[in-house]
Amino acid sequence: MNLRQGNALRRSVFCLTLASAVAPLCSIGASHILLAASFLGVLLARERLRFPPLKLPLALFFTGTVLSISLSGHVMAGWPQVRKFYIFFLALLLIATVVREVDGVRQLVLWWVAAATCSALWGLVQFGQRFLAAKRLGGNLYNQLLENRITGFMSLWMTFAGQLMIVLLMLGAFLMFSPQRKGRWLLAVCAVVMCLALALAMTRGPWVGAAAGLVYLLWQWNRKWLVALPVLAVLGLLASPAAVRERVVSIVRPHSYMDSNQHRIVTWRTGLEMVKAHPWFGIGPEQVSPQFDSYVPADVPRPLPWGWYGHLHNVYLQYAAERGIPVLLVFLWLIGRVLRDLWLAAAKQPPGRGSAKAVLCGCIAAIIAVLVAGFFEHNLGDSEMLQMFLTVIAVGYVAPEPARPPEPAAESPSVQV
C-alpha cells in the first residue's frame, strides 16, 4: 500500500503497520499494541489478507511447541511462548498484506535507520558516561565496561547490538544496490554512527553475524572488496578503544573471569544432556533455566564459570532442548525455505542496481547474520529481535512482486498466499 494511494483508512493502516515494525527498536509493548491496531484496521478496510508461503512449517512449529508445553508438566510456565505466536502471525501477515510495493519497504527501512541511529546515538552517550564513571572508580576498566555495556533504547545489550546488526545490513544493501541517490550521504553518516555503536556495544555474537552478512553483500555487489575487508577490519581494530580490542581478542584468548568462553561450553554441554534425555518433545519451553542444574554434566567443576545460565546461548540447541529435535528440524526447514525462495528471487533480478535486488540481498544478509549470531546466543528468544527477523522475512517476499493497486472492498477477508 502506498501512502499516496487508497482512502484515509488504508493510509492509516499503512502508517500503523510501519509503526508496529519500527516500534521494537524503542518499545516492544508499544509494538504489540500497534500490531493489534493495524490488524483491526486491515479488517475494517476489508483488505484481502495475504501471508508468505510458509503456512505449513509454521503450523508444524506451533503444533510442536504446544505439544512440548502440554507434555512438559509445566503448562502455565510455557504460556509466554504461546503468546509469541501473536508476533509470528501478525508480523508476517500485516507486512505481506499492507506493504504493496518495494517503495513501501524502502520507507520501512528508512524509518528503521532513523530509529536505530537515534538508539545508537543514545548508546554512544551511555558509553561516554560509563567510561568516565569507570575511570573515576579506578580498577579494571575492561571489566567495568563489560559489566555495564551500552543498551541504547533497549534494556539488554544483546538486543541492542542485534537490532543494529539487522538495520546496518539492510541499509548496506540499499547503499550498494539501490538506484536512488538522494540522501545517500546522510544514510552513510547513519551507517557510521551505527557501526561505532555496534563496536562499542562489545557484544561478540552480533559482530560475527554482521561480518557474515557483510561478506554475502560484498560477494553479490563487488567481490574485489572482499580482499580489502580484512585490511579494513584490522585498521578498524587498531583505531578502536583498548577495551574493544581486548573484547575482540577474547574470542580466541578469553579472560579468566569476565568473558570466559567456558560458560558457553557449559551451557552447550548441558543442552546436549537435555536433548539426550528428551529428544522428541524436549523438557518444555521456559524450562531450561529452572531445570538447568539438573542436567549439568557431572564432570563440570563448581562453581560454574561466570555468565548467564538462563538459556543455552545457542538458538538451535535451545529449540531442540525445549521442544525436541523434530521442532528444531521444522525450524530449519522454515528458514531453509525462506532462504531458497529469496535466493531464487534475487537471482531473477536483472544485473546492476535495482530496488527489489537491494531488498532481497539485504533480507538474505540479515537472515544470515541472525542465523550465524544464533550459534552463540538465543537471539530469537527476544521478542524485539524475533519481530524484526520476521519483518525481514515478510518484506523479502514482498520485494519481487509487482506493484499492486489498491483492492476494492470485499465482503469478507480471505487469506491468499
N, C-alpha and C positions, 0 to 999 in steps of 0.2 A: 504494500500500500504506500503510495506516495503522498506526502503531506499536501501536495497541491491538487490531489485528486480526491473524489468522493465527497460525501457530505460531512457536516461537522462532527457527527458521531464517529464516522470512520477515521477522521483525522485525530480525534481524541483517543481512539483505541490504539492507533499507531503510536502516538506520544506515550501512552500508558505502557505499551509493550516495550518500547525503547527504555523508558524509565525503569521498568522492572528488571531489564537486563543489565542496566548500569548500576542500579542500587546496591548490588552485592559489594561493590567497591567502597561503599560507605556504611550500609546497614542492611543486614540480611532480613531483619524484621520488616523494614520498610519494603524490601523487595517482595516478600511474601504477600503483603497487603496489596501491592501494585499488581502482582500476578493475578490475584483474585479479581481485582477491579478490571483488569484488562480482559480476563476471561468473560466476566459479566458483560462488558461492552461488546465483545465479539458475538455473544448470544443475542444481545439486544439489536445489534446491527444485522443479524441473520447472515453472518458471513459463512461461506462454505468452509467447514473445518478441514484442515489438511494436516497430515502427520508424515514425518520421514518414514521410509520403508523399513522400519525397524520393529514393527509391532510384535513379531513372533519372538525374537530374542529377548525383548523387553518383558513380554508376558511370561516367558520361562524364568527370567531373572527374578521377577516379582514373585512368581509361584514358589521358586526355590527358597527365596527369603522367608516367605510366610510359613512354608513347611519347616524350615530351620527354627523359626521362632516357636512354632507350635510344639515341636518335639524337644525343645531345649529344657522345658520345665521352668522357664523364666519368661512367660508370655508378656507380662506388663513391662519388664525391663527392655524387651526388644521393640517396644512401640515406637521409639524415635526413628528406627529405620523404616517402619511402615509410613510414617509421616513424610519421609523423604520421597516417597512415590509421588507426592504432590509436586515436588520440584521436577522429577523426571518427566512427568506427564505434561505439565503446563509449560515448562521451559521449551520443550521440543514443539509442542502443539502451537503455541502462540507465535513463535518466530516463523514457523512454516506457514501459518495461516495469514499473518498480518504483513510480514515483510515480503513485498511482491516483486522486488527487483534489486539488482546489485546496488543501486543508489541508496536504497534503504539500509543495506548492510554497511555501506560506507558511512552513513550518518551514525549508525550504531558504533562503529569503530572509532569515529572521531569523538563521540561522547565518552567512550571508554578511555581514549587517550587523555581527554580533558580531566576526567575524574582521577585516573591513575597518576597523572602529572601532579595534581593537587595533593594527592596522598603521598607521592614521592617527595614533594617539597616539604610537607609536614614531617616526613621521615628524616629528611636532612636536618631540619631544625632539632628534632629529637636527638639525632646523633651528636650535634654540636653541644646540646645541653648535657647529654650524658658523658660526653668526652671531657668537658670541663669539670663536671662533678667528680668523675673518676680521677682526674689529675689532682683535684683538691684533696681527695681522700688518700691518695698515695696507694702503695701496694701494687699488685699485678694489674696493669692496665688492660691487658688482653682478657683476663678472666672477668673483670668487671664489665667490660663492654659486651662480652659474650653472655653474661647473665642478664644484661639489660639491653637486648638488641632492639633496634627500631621496628616499629609496627605500623607506621603511617596511620590511616584511619581504622585499622584493624586492631584486634586485641591480641593477636598472635603473629609473631614474625614470619612463621612458615606460610601462613595465609597471605600476608602482605607480599612476600617475595614471590609466591606462586602466581598471584594476580599480576604483578609486574612482568613476570616471565611471559604470560599469555598475551598481554597487551603489547609488549615490545615486539613479539614475533608477528602479531597481526599488523602492527604499524610498519615493521620492517618489510613485510611483503608488499604493502601499499607503496612504500617508498621505492622499492625495486621494480615492481611490475605495473603499478597503476599509471595510466597515461596522463592523469591530471597533474598539472604542475603548480597550480595555485596553492600558496601557503606551504610549500614543501620545506622552506627554511624554518618555519615555525614548528612544523612536525619534527624536523631534525633536532631542534632545540629540546622539544619534549622528550625525544628519544634519549638524548644525552642526560637529561635530568633523571629519567627513569633508570638508565644504566648505572648512574652514580649511586642512586638509592639502592638498587639491587646489589651492587657491590658492597655497600656499607651495611646491608642487612646481615651479612656474614652467615648466610644460610646456604649450605653447600648443595643440597639437592636441586633447588631451582637453578643454581649456577650450571650444574651439569646438564639439566634439562634444556636450559636456554641455549647452551653450546650445541647440543644435538639438533635442536630446531634450526639454529642459525646455519649449521653445516648443510642441512637439507635445502634451505633457502638459497644459499650461495651455489650449491650444486645445480639448482634449477635456473639461477639467474646468470651467473658468470663464474665458471669453475676456476678461473685464474685467481680469484680472491681466496680460494681455499689454501693456496700456497702462502698467501700473506697472513692468513688468520693466526697461525701460531706466533708469528713475529709480533702482530698487534697484541696478542694475548700477553706475551712476555713484557712488552712495553707498558701495557696497562698495569700489569702486576708490579713492575718496578716503580710506577708512579703512584701506586696505592699506598695508603697508610700502613704502618708496620703491622697493625692488628689484622688487617685484611690479608696481608702476605702470610702471616702466621696461620690464618684460617685456611688459606689455600694449601699450605704445606701440610697442615694437619690431615688432609685427605690420605696422604701416604705415610706421614710421620706424626701421629696424634699425640697430644699432650696426655699425660698420665691421668689427669683428673677431669678437666672441664670438657674436653671434646674427645674423650676416649671412644674409638670406634668399637671397643669391646662391648659396649652396652647394646649396640645394634646386633652384634653377633649373638648375644644372649637372647634378644627378642626373637631373632630368626630361628634359632635352635628351639626355643620354647614353642614357637608357632608350628614348627615341624612336628613336635611332640603332640600338639593339639590335633593336627591333621592325621597323624598316625592313629590316634585314639578315636577320632570321629571323622572318618574320610567321606562319608556320604552326606551328612546333614550338618556337620560342624558342631561346635559347642553352643551356638546360638549368637545372634547379633547382640552386641553390647556386653558380651560375657568374657571377652579377652582380659579386660582389666580385673574384674573381681576374681577370676579363676587363674590368673597368671601364675601365682606362686605354686599352685598345684602341679604345674606342668614344666617348671624349670628343671632342666636335666640335673641329675644328682651330682655330676662332676663339676658343676659351676660353683666356684668359690663364693662365699658370703663374706662381707656384704657385697651386693651386686654393684657393678660399676655405675658411676654417676650417669643419670639420664632419665628420660621419661619412659615409664613402663605401662602406660595406659593403652597402648596399641603396639603393633608389631613392626612398625616402621617399614612396611612393605605392603602396598595396596593389594598385590596378588596373593601373598601369604595371608593377609588379613581376611580376604573374601573366602579363601579355602578353609581357614581355621574357624571362622564364624559360621559359614553357610555350607561348607562342604566342597569337595572337588568338582562335582557337577555344576554348581553355580559359578565357580571360577571359570570353567570351560565355556559356559554360556556367555559370561562377561567377555572373554577373549574372542568368542565368535562375534559378538556385537561390535567390538572395536575393530576386529578384522574386516567385518562387512563395511563399516564406515570408511576405513582407510582404503579399501578396494574401490568403493564407489567414488570417493573423492579423487583418488589417483587416476581412475579411468576418465572422469570428467575433466580433470586438469590436462590429461594427455590429448583430449579432443580440442582443446583451445588452440587457436592459431598462434604461431610463434610470434615473439615480440611482446610488447606491453598490452595489457588488457585488464579491465576492472574485474571481470569474472576470474581470470587467472590469478590476480592478486588475492582475491578472497580465498580461492581454492588452495593456493600454495600457503597462505597464511594459516588456514584451518589445519592443513596437514602438518605444518611445522609446529603449531600449538599443541596438537594432539600428540605428536611425537615427544614433545617436551614434557607434557604431563605424564605420559607413559614411562619415560626414562626416569623422571624425578620420582615416580611411584615405586621404583625399586628401592628407594632409600627413605620413603615417607608414605604414610597413609594419607596422601594429599586429597583424595576424593572423599575422605571422611568429613572434611569441612564443607558445610552447605554452600559457603561462598564460592569455593573452588568448584564444587560439583555443578552449581548452576552456570558458572562461566564456561565450564567444559561442555556442558550440554548445549549452551547457546552457540558455541563454536561449531559443534556438530550440526545443529539446525541450519545455521547460515551457510554451511558448506553445501547442503542440499538445495538451498535457495539459489546460490550463485549461478549455476549453469542454466537455470531456467530462463526463458524469455520473459520480458516484462508482461505482467498480466493486467488487463484493465479491471477496474472495479466491477465486481459481480453484482447483478441485480439481487434484490432482497428475495430470499427463498422462504417458503412456508415453514420449513424446519431445517435446522442444521444437519449436515451429514458429513461423515468422515471420508476423505479422499486421500489416497496415497499416490 
